[in-house]
Amino acid sequence: MTAALPTSSREWHLVARPQGWPTTEDFALREAEVTAPAEGKVLVRNLHFSVDPYMRGRMNDVKSYTPPFQLDRPMEGGAVGEVIASAAEGISVGDHVLHGLGWREYAEVDASVVVTVDPTIAPLSAYLGVLGMTGLTAYAGLLEVASFQPGDAVFVSGAAGAVGSQVGQIARLKGASRVIGSAGSDEKVRLLVEEYGFDAAFNYKNDPVADQLREAAPDGIDVYFDNVGGEHLEAAISSLKVRGRAAICGMIAQYNATKPTPGPRNLALVIGKRLRLQGMLVGDHAALQPQFVEEVGGWLASGELKYAETAVEGIENGVDAFLGLLRGENTGKMIVSLG
Ligand SMILES: NC(=O)c1ccc[n+]([C@@H]2O[C@H](COP(=O)([O-])OP(=O)(O)OC[C@H]3O[C@@H](n4cnc5c(N)ncnc54)[C@H](OP(=O)(O)O)[C@@H]3O)[C@@H](O)[C@H]2O)c1
């Protein structure tokens, strides 16, 4: 046990359920008391926490695959930090750990749910992104859910984000015949082609997605990795070849919708083309974790796979980081760093 513990910790609470786009008024940064960890727990000083699109869903009071955030309680999410006090066997002060109590400066975490991570292998923030949840989502979604095969032509939306940028690069490294990405700025499009080795990319804000996709993939696509939904999904259904597969990973274009959003108008194409559209949750693919870490870790070490992070400094900017993520202000993984 360490003697001098901090006495208080700032933490973000959800104080109102957003209607449509969240605003800063829906959140409050509050002080909480810090005490020595109870038996079986550790006290962690969070160094980075993750803000993720799925958190928008947890702000609604609806039954889903993750429970809603409770009002006037600290929000949760991935975080990495340093253990500063331990009442648990096998975890020592100074250890670095990954856990699920982000959105706060200090977290008292049950030792059974922390994962020890090694900052000498990769920067700690990487365990929230390229070597963490979003990385596994990309890996499992492409290889397991979409049944990627060498020679496939792959289209990924949200391609400059955490999941999307990794999907495109894994497809390239695994022998895709063509990798196409869409993103929301010309600068992101340039990054995809010039840095990440995509064969083609386009800015979905410039022209209809269907037209731009047809131009980028004149022979069609075998795999669509969907991070966006809406117009992107409809365009992909049109461009998918016979027996094409889509991993339906996210539909960020509708997370702030206040009314039910229409489905793809061309869904009937699924029949004749015998398409497979498969939803996914990363939590179902934990068994792939060792293979994922080994393979992606190797590509990172060799420099074959690149990644970006957009780090917002300071707990007080946590909500702005989340809102910025929804607006596309991030390139790669959006992280809040606590210094
Ligand atoms: N199923 C699962 O288990 C699982 C796990 C992790 C993530 N996901 C999903 O995967 C997707 C990507 O997540 P991520 O963590 O990697 O986030 P991200 O892509 O790093 O960040 C979100 C990006 O979405 C784009 N975006 C926002 N509104 C959009 C719109 N209306 N149309 C098109 N693009 C829009 C923005 O980029 P632009 O500048 O390009 O617009 C923004 O940067 C999300 O849909 C998320 O919910 C699912």
The ligand as a MOL file (V3000), in Angstrom:
LIG
                    3D

  0  0  0     0  0            999 V3000
M  V30 BEGIN CTAB
M  V30 COUNTS 48 52 0 0 0
M  V30 BEGIN ATOM
M  V30 1 N -19.7440 -3.6850 -33.2740 0
M  V30 2 C -18.7180 -3.4920 -32.4550 0
M  V30 3 O -18.3630 -4.3440 -31.6510 0
M  V30 4 C -17.9710 -2.2000 -32.5540 0
M  V30 5 C -16.7860 -1.9840 -31.8440 0
M  V30 6 C -16.1050 -0.7690 -32.0230 0
M  V30 7 C -16.6200 0.1980 -32.8770 0
M  V30 8 N -17.7880 -0.0330 -33.5190 0 CHG=1
M  V30 9 C -18.3430 0.9370 -34.4680 0
M  V30 10 O -17.3650 1.1460 -35.4580 0
M  V30 11 C -17.4880 2.4510 -35.9740 0
M  V30 12 C -16.1330 3.1520 -35.8810 0
M  V30 13 O -15.7740 3.2670 -34.5220 0
M  V30 14 P -14.3810 3.9250 -34.1100 0
M  V30 15 O -14.2280 3.7340 -32.6640 0
M  V30 16 O -13.3290 3.4580 -35.0310 0 CHG=-1
M  V30 17 O -14.6610 5.4780 -34.3680 0
M  V30 18 P -13.8940 6.3900 -35.4020 0
M  V30 19 O -14.1510 5.8700 -36.7750 0
M  V30 20 O -12.4920 6.5370 -34.9540 0
M  V30 21 O -14.6180 7.7830 -35.1790 0
M  V30 22 C -15.8940 8.0090 -35.6530 0
M  V30 23 C -15.8250 8.5850 -37.0810 0
M  V30 24 O -17.0950 8.4710 -37.6740 0
M  V30 25 C -17.1710 9.3720 -38.7490 0
M  V30 26 N -18.5310 9.8960 -38.8680 0
M  V30 27 C -19.2360 10.6060 -37.9680 0
M  V30 28 N -20.4610 10.8870 -38.4490 0
M  V30 29 C -20.5070 10.3410 -39.6930 0
M  V30 30 C -21.5170 10.3000 -40.7180 0
M  V30 31 N -22.7190 10.8770 -40.5500 0
M  V30 32 N -21.2330 9.6590 -41.8670 0
M  V30 33 C -20.0330 9.0820 -42.0580 0
M  V30 34 N -19.0400 9.0810 -41.1290 0
M  V30 35 C -19.2930 9.7140 -39.9670 0
M  V30 36 C -16.1610 10.4890 -38.4560 0
M  V30 37 O -15.1760 10.4830 -39.4750 0
M  V30 38 P -15.3420 11.2940 -40.8720 0
M  V30 39 O -14.5080 12.5220 -40.7310 0
M  V30 40 O -14.8210 10.3220 -41.8590 0
M  V30 41 O -16.8070 11.6110 -41.0340 0
M  V30 42 C -15.5240 10.0610 -37.1360 0
M  V30 43 O -14.1540 10.3180 -37.0870 0
M  V30 44 C -18.5880 3.1260 -35.1630 0
M  V30 45 O -19.7950 3.0270 -35.9000 0
M  V30 46 C -18.6550 2.3000 -33.9180 0
M  V30 47 O -19.9240 2.3580 -33.3030 0
M  V30 48 C -18.4700 -1.2090 -33.3710 0
M  V30 END ATOM
M  V30 BEGIN BOND
M  V30 1 1 1 2
M  V30 2 2 2 3
M  V30 3 1 2 4
M  V30 4 1 4 5
M  V30 5 2 4 48
M  V30 6 2 5 6
M  V30 7 1 6 7
M  V30 8 2 7 8
M  V30 9 1 8 9
M  V30 10 1 8 48
M  V30 11 1 9 10
M  V30 12 1 9 46
M  V30 13 1 10 11
M  V30 14 1 11 12
M  V30 15 1 11 44
M  V30 16 1 12 13
M  V30 17 1 13 14
M  V30 18 2 14 15
M  V30 19 1 14 16
M  V30 20 1 14 17
M  V30 21 1 17 18
M  V30 22 2 18 19
M  V30 23 1 18 20
M  V30 24 1 18 21
M  V30 25 1 21 22
M  V30 26 1 22 23
M  V30 27 1 23 24
M  V30 28 1 23 42
M  V30 29 1 24 25
M  V30 30 1 25 26
M  V30 31 1 25 36
M  V30 32 1 26 27
M  V30 33 1 26 35
M  V30 34 2 27 28
M  V30 35 1 28 29
M  V30 36 1 29 30
M  V30 37 2 29 35
M  V30 38 1 30 31
M  V30 39 2 30 32
M  V30 40 1 32 33
M  V30 41 2 33 34
M  V30 42 1 34 35
M  V30 43 1 36 37
M  V30 44 1 36 42
M  V30 45 1 37 38
M  V30 46 2 38 39
M  V30 47 1 38 40
M  V30 48 1 38 41
M  V30 49 1 42 43
M  V30 50 1 44 45
M  V30 51 1 44 46
M  V30 52 1 46 47
M  V30 END BOND
M  V30 END CTAB
M  END
